[in-house]
Amino acid sequence: MGATAGSAHVGAGLFVPPFPASPSEKKISVEAFELDRTPVTNADFLGFVRDNPTWRRGLTPGLFANPGYLLHWSGPLDLGSDALPDAPVTQVSWFAAKAYCESKGKRLPTESEWEYAASASACRADGRRDPEFVRELQELYAQRGRRVISAVAKSAPNYWGIYDLHGLVWEWVLDYRNTIVGADDRQDGEDAEAMRFCGAKVFAGGGTNDYPAFMRYAFRSSLDGAFTMRNLGFRCAR
C-alpha cells in the first residue's frame, strides 16, 4: 500500500469559517478526525458498483442520481478512455458518494471538517495567512476545467498529508447546503441571503483574497443531492 493510500489524521482545532452559517458559528471547534488522503478514484468506485449493482449506471433510481450519473464511463462496468483508473471519480451524486463511504465504514466529511483540512498549507495547519499559499490557491481556482481529469496525488500533500483538496475536482461534503439561509432569516431586517452570496460578502467574510472559499461555499449551496457534474467528486472521512 503506497504512501498516498488510506486516511490521514487531522488534529483537533478551531476553525474560523469565512462565511459563518449563523452568528453562533463564527468559530467552530473541530474534533480530530480521519480524512482520505486522496479523492475516491474511478477504480475505487468501479469496485463499489461491481459489489453493489443498485449503484450501477442505468440501475440507480433517478431520485438518487440524475441522468448524468457516471455518463463519462464507457459502460456501467467499463471506465473507458475518459475516466482514468487513478483519477477522481466524478459524475456521482451525493447519495452515491454517501453510500460508497458507508460501504467502507466511513462517511462524507462535514463542510467544517473539509474546509478545516483544506486550510492547511504544506507547512502550517492554518495557511490562510501565508501569502504564497493564498497566491497558489488563487491561481488554481482561476484555471479552466479539463476534459480528462488527471490522476490523484500528482501534487505535494498539505500539512496533514492530504492531497488534491484544491485544483483537481470539487468535492461533496455531508452538509453541502449548510450555508443556505432559511426563510425565517428574512425577519432579521436585512437581506442576509444577498450578503452571503453577493460579492460584498467576500469582503465581509474572509477578505479580498478569499474568493476561492467564496466559490466553494456558493458552489456547494447550489447543489442538490441527485446532481452529478463532470468535475465533482468526493473523499471519505471517519
N, C-alpha and C positions, 0 to 999 in steps of 0.2 A: 504494500500500500504506500503510495507516494506521499510526499510531504504536504501536498495540496488536498489530499483526501480527508474526509471526516469533518469534525467540528472543531472550532476554536473556542476557548474560554474567554468570555468578555467580562471583565471585572465590574463590580457594582460601582455606581457613581451617580452624580447629579446631572441631569440633562436639562438644559435650558432651551426649550423649543423656540424657533424663530417666529412661529405663528401659533401661540397657545390656543387650545380649543376653548378655554374659559379662563377667567381671571384667577381661578384657584389652581391652574395648571401652568403657571409661569415658570415653575421649577418642578421637575418630575424626578422622583427618586427611582432609579432603575436598579433592580436587583441583578446579581450576577446570573448569567445565562450562557448557553452554548449556541453558537451560530455556525452553520455550514461554511466552510472555508471558500467554497465556490458555489455559483448557482447550480441548480439541478440541470444536468445535461440531457441532450436528446437520447443518448444511450441509456441513461438512468431511467428516463420516462418511458422509453420503449420497453424496458424490463417490467415496469409497472403495468403498462396496458396489456402486456402478454399475460401477466398473472391476474389481471382484473379486467375481463372483457367488457364490463359495463362502461369503462372509460376509453374504449377504442373509438376512433373516429367512425361515425355512422351508427354507432350504438348508444352514444351518450344522449340522453333526452335534451331537447332544446332549452328546457328550463334551467339546465346546469351548464350549457355551453352553446354559444351562438354558432351559425354555420361556418365561421372561420376556424373552428377548433381543429388544430393540427393540420390545417389545409396545405401547409407548405411541405408536409411529408408526402412521399410518392404514393403511399398507401397506408391503411390502418396499422400495418406491421412492417412498413418499409420506409426508411428515412429518406433515401434518395440523395441527390446531389445538392439540394438547397438546405439540407439540415445535417451539418457535420456531427458525427457522433459525440465529439468532445466540446461542442458548442452548447450554449444555454438553450434549453427547450423554451420555445415561445409559442404563441397562438394557443395558450392554455388559459382556461377560465380560473377564477378564484376558487370555485367549487372543486375543480380538478386538482389545483395546487394543494388545497386543504386536504383532499383525500389522499394525495400522494404522501404528504408529510405524516398524516395519521397512520398510513400503512407502514411507515418506518418508526413508529413510536415517537414521532415528533409533532411539531405544529408550525404554523407560519409565525414569524416574529411580529410583535406589535409594532405600530408605527414608531413609538418612542424607542423601542429596542433597536430597530433598524437604523433610525436616524442617529442614535447614540453611537452605535458601532461605526456608522458611516462618517461621523465627525472626526474620526481618528486619522491623523496623517501617518506617514511612515514612522515617525519618531515620537509622536505625542498622542495620548489618549483623546485629547481635545485639540485638534489642529486648526480650529476655525479662526484663530488669530495669527496663524502662520501665513505670512504674505505669499510665500512660494506655493503652499498647499492651495490657498484661495485662487491664485492665478491658474494653477493646473486644473482646478475644478471648472473655472470659467471657460477655459479652452475646451475641455471635454464636453461641456454642455452646449457649446456653440457649434459642435460638429454635426454634420448631417448623418442620418442613419445609413446603414449599409445593407445591401440586398442579402448577402450571405454573411451571417454573423460569425465572427472568428471564435476560436477555441478559448476556453476559460484559462485563467492563471497565466496569461502571457505578460502581464504587467506585475510590478512588485506588490507584495502584500502590505497591508497597513500595520499599525502598531499592534493590533490583536492577532495578526497572522491571517487576515481575511483578504480575499482577492475580489476584484471586479465589482465593488459596491458602486463605482462610478464609471461611466464611459462605455459599458458593454451593452447592457439592456436595463430597462426599467424593471422593478420587481414588485410583486404583490406583497402586501402586509395583511395581517389578520384583520385589523380595524381600518381598512383602506378609506373609509368615508368618515373618519373620526373628526375631521376638521370642518365638516358641513355644519352650517349654522341652522339651528332649529327655528321653526316658525315662531316660537314663543319669544325669540330674541328681538322681534320687531317691537316688543313692548319697552325696549331699553331706551327708546328715544333717539337712536342714531342708526344709520344704515350699517349695521355690523357686518352683514354679508359683503357689502361693497368694500368695506375696509379690509376684509380678509383677502379678497381675491383681486382687487384692483391694484395697479402699480404702486399706489400710495402705501399699501400695506408692506411693501418691501422696505420702505424707509421706517415705518412704524415698528416693524418686527425685527429684522436682522441687519439692517443697514444696506447701503447702496451696493455692496459687493456680494449680497446673499441671494442673488436671483436664481442660482441653481436650486437652493432649498425651496424658494417660491415656486419654481417649476415643478418640483416633485410633489409638493403639497397640493397644488392646483390640479396636477395630473391625476393623483390618486382620488381626489374628490370628484372627478368627472367620471369615474368608473362605475360599472355595475358588475355584479358577481358573475354574470354569464358572458361578459365581454372577453374577447380574445384579440390580441394585437401582435403584429409581426415583431415588435421589439419589447414585448412584455413577458418576463419570465418570473422566476421565484427561487428562493432557497428556504431551508427549514431551520427551525430553532428548537430548543428544549430547555 
